[in-house]
C-alpha cells in the first residue's frame, strides 16, 4: 500500500519513522518550506524533510495548496506530484497547511489525521498546550478521517493517556507522538485489508485549541498559584512563559506550587524566598517556586545555576506584581 505523508515538526517525524519502519511504500512527502532557524537565521529543513531525504523519498514543499490562491503555481506542482504517486492514503500530522478538497479526494482512501487530543475536545492548532493549561486530567490521540472542516471528521481510533501533575507540553508531546505513531501504523495495517470503522464525533464537548498568542505567555502574578503553574507548564518549552524583573525579560520554563509559602500581605509578583531549590514568588493566591529560568539570549538553566549569575533577593518585584494598597 502506498502512503503519502504530510507533516512538519518532530511530532510528525515520529509517525513517519514508524511508517518507514513498518515497511510501507512512501512515494512522496509534503512538508512546510525551509524556515530560518538558529542565531544565524539560516534556512533549515523541517524534521520531516530531513527524515524523508535520509530515506531517499521525494519531498514537495508548497507554500499553499489552493489551486486558485496566491500560491497556485506551487499547488499545481504539488497536485501533479500527488497524482503521479497514485497513493492509496495520505497520513497527515501537524502539517501546517489547510488541505483543500482536491487533496482530501486524491488518495483512494482519503486522508487520515493524527490529532493530539480526545476529539471533539481541543480541535485546532495547540491541543497539547490547551489541555495542560485547562488542567485536564487526561488527553490522548484521535485518528480522524479528514473532511473540509477544522478537525471535524469521523473518528477512526482513539486512545487516552493521563496527564501527570508535572507534565509540560514537551513531556506530554513526546508521549503523544509515540502513541500516535503506533496508532497510525496499526490503522494502516488494518486499512490494507479493508475499510476502517468510522464514528462521527459527538456534538457535545466541542472546544477549540487556538494558537498560543504572545500576550498569553506573560505571567499574570495576580492569578492563583495553581493557574500560574499550569500556564508555565503549558508554555514550556515553546513559546515559554515570560516575566520581567528590573526591565529585563526572563522566561520561566519550570515551576511548582510552594505549599509552604503563602501570600499573607496581599502582594503578588514579589519574591518571597531564594535558595538552590528555586525562587518562590507570591501569586494572587498562594505561591510558586520557579525552578528553571532563561535570560534573553541565554540558555535555560536550573534555578541553582541561574542564581550563580543573577543576584535575586527576597522583596524584589516581577513586572505585573502589585500590592493590596494599590487597590488590587
N, C-alpha and C positions, 0 to 999 in steps of 0.2 A: 504494500500500500504506500502510495506517495503522499508525503506530508509536507505541505508548505508551513513555514513558521514566520510569525511576525511578532517581534518584541525588541526591547532595547536594553533595559538595565540588568543588574545581576539577578534579580528575581526571575526574569525571563531566561537568562543564560542557564540557570539551573534546570529549567524544564527542557531546554534544547539539549543540554548534556544528556539528560535521561532518555530523550528520544533517540539520539545518536547511539547511546549505549544499548538500547533495546533493538537496534538493527533496522529501524525504519528508514526508508529511502526519502531523503530530504533534498529535492532538486533545487530549491530556492529559499532564501531567507530575506525577509524585509525588515529593515531597521531604520532608526532615525539617522539623518545626516550627521557626519562627524561634527563635534562641538568643541569650542575652546575649553581647555582644562589646564589645571596646574598654574603655578605662578607665572610661567611664560605664556600662558593662554594659547598654547599650540593646539591645533586641531587634533582631536583624539577619537579613535573609533569607539563605538559602544561595546560593552562586554559581549553582546550577542554577535556583533560583526566580527570581533576578534576570534570567537569560537568557530563561527562559520568558515572563516578563512583558514583556520587551523585544519579543518576537515575538507578543505577544497571545494566548498559549496558556493555557488554563485550568490551574490548579495545585491539587492536593489535598495536604494536609499532615496525614495521620492520625498520631496518636501510637501507634497499633497497628493491626494488620490481622487479628487473631484475632476471629472473629465471636462467640466465647464468652468472650472475655477481658475485661480491665479496661477496654479502650477499645472495647467492642463497638459503641457508637454511631458512633464515628469509622470503624470498619471497615465498618459497614453503609453509611455515606455514600460511602466510597471504592469499595465494591463497586458501588453504583448508578452512580457516575461511570464506572468502568471498563467496566461492561456497556453503558452508553449510548454509549461511544466506538466500540464494535464494531471494536476494533483487530485487526489481523492478527497482531501480535507485540509483545512488550514487551522493551525493552532495559534491562538493569539494570547500574549501575556505581556501586559504593561508596554504596549507598542507606542502609544502616544499620539496616534493619528486616528481620527474617526473614519471608520470603514463605510464607504457608500454602498448602495445596494448591489452594484455590479461586482464588487469584491465579495460580498456575502453570498452571491449566487454563483461565483466562478467555480469553486470546488464542488465535486459531486455530492459530498456530504456537508457542504456549508462550512461554517467557521465555529470552532469551539474556543471559548474564552476561559482562561484560568483567572478567577476573581478571588481576591484575598478577603472575603467576608462571608457571612451567612446571609445570602440574599433572601429577601429584599432589603435587609438592613445594610446600610453603608454602600449603596450604589455610588459610583463616581470615582474620583481621582485619588483619594487619600484614605482608603478604608482602614489601614493599619493604624495610622495616626489617630483617626477619629475614634476607633474602638478603645484605645488606651485613654484618650482624653475624656471620653464619656464615662469611664470607669466600668466598662463591660467586663463581666466575669469570664466570658468565653467568646471565641470567634472561630474562624475556620476558613475553608476553601470551598467555593462552589464552582463546578464546571457548568458552563452555560452555553446553550446553542444561541449564537448571536443573532439578533434581529436589528432593525433600524433604530430602536430606542436606546436609551442610556442604561445599559445593564438590565434590560427588561426581559431578555429571552428566557425560554424554558430551561429549567434546571435538569442537568444530566446526572450529576452526582454532587454530594455534599458531605463534608466531614468536619467535625468540631474538635477544637482543642481549647484547653483552659488558658486564660491569661494570668500569668503569675503576678503577685504584688510588686515584684521588682522588674518586670518586663519593660524594656524600652522598645521603640519602633525597630531598632536594629536587631534585638534578640528575637522579637516576635516575627519580624520579616524573615529571618533565616529559617525558623521552624515552618512557617507557612510556605516558603519557597520549596523546601524539601517535600512537604506534604503535597503541594500542587504538582510537583514533578512526578511523584509516584502515582497520583491520581490520573494524570493525563496519559501516562504510559498504559495504565490498566484500561482506560477508556478506549484508547486506540486499538489495543489488542482485541477488545470486545467488538469494536466497530468493524474490524476485518472480517467478522463472522456474521454481522447483521446490524440493523439499526439499533441505536441506544435508546432506552426508555426515556421519555421526556415528561417532566412535570411542570405545569405552569407555576409561576411564582405566586405566592399568596398576595391578595390585595391589601392585607393589613400588615403593619410593621415596616412600611417603606421609610427609609431615611437616606439622606444624601451626604456623602463624604466629600465635601468641597475641598478644593486645593487649599493648602495652608498659606495664608497671606503673611506678609512680613509683619504687619501690625499685630497679628495674633501672637507672635513669638516674644513680644515684650512682656516681661513678667509683671503682673499686677499684684503687688505685695499686699493689697487690701483684701485679697481673696483668702479663703480658709487654706490652711496648710495642705490639706488633702487635695484641693484643686490645683494649687501651685505645683505640688509634687507630681500629680498626674500629667500636667502640661509639660513639665520638664522631661518626663519620661517619653511623652508622646512626640516631642520635637527632637529627641536625641536619636541619632547624631545630626540629622539634617531635617530642617534648617537650623536647629539649635535654639533653645530659649535664651533670651538676651536681657541684660540689665545694664545699668551704668553706675559707676562709682567715681566721684570726683571728675566727671567729664569723660572718663574712659569707658569704652564699651567692653563688656565681658559676656561670654557665653557660659551658660550653666548647662552642663551635659550630664550631670548626675546629682541626685539629691535624695534624701529620705526624710520622713517625718521624724522630728525630735520630740518624742513623747515626754521627755524630762524637762523641757523648756516651755514656758507659757508666756503669752503676751499680756502682761499684767497691767501695763500703763497705757494701753490703747494705741501705742505707736506701732507702725508696721514698716518694714523695709530697713530697720536698723539692725546692726549686728549685735547679737546677744553674747556670743562667746566665740573664741577661736582656739582650735587645737589641732593636733595632727589628724584627727578623725574627720574634721571638716569645719565649715564656717556656719554657725547657726544664726538664722535670720528670722525676725518676728514677722508673722503674717497677720492678716485681719483676725484670724482665729488660729491659735497655736503657732508653731514654728517649724521650719525645715532646716536640715543640715545639708549644706552644699558640699558635695564630695568630689566633684570633677569640674574643673573650670578651664577656660581658654581665653587668653587675651587676643585682641585683633592682630592677625598675622602670626600668632604663636601656635604652639602645639597644645592639644588637650592634655591636661595634667591632673593627676590625683591631687586632692587638697593639700596633702603634706608637701608635695613637690612645688605646688603653686605658691604656697606661703613662704617658701625659702626666698623667693624673689619679690614678694609683694607683702608689705607690712600692713595687713589688715588688722584692725583693732576693734574691740567692743565699743559700741557707740557710734561707729561710722554708719552713714545712711546711704542706702541704694536709692537711685532715682525712682520716683513713684511712691516713695515712702512719705509718711506724714505723721501727725500726732492728733490725739483727740482734741487738743487745744485749737487746732486749725479748723475744727468743726466737721471732721470726718470720722 
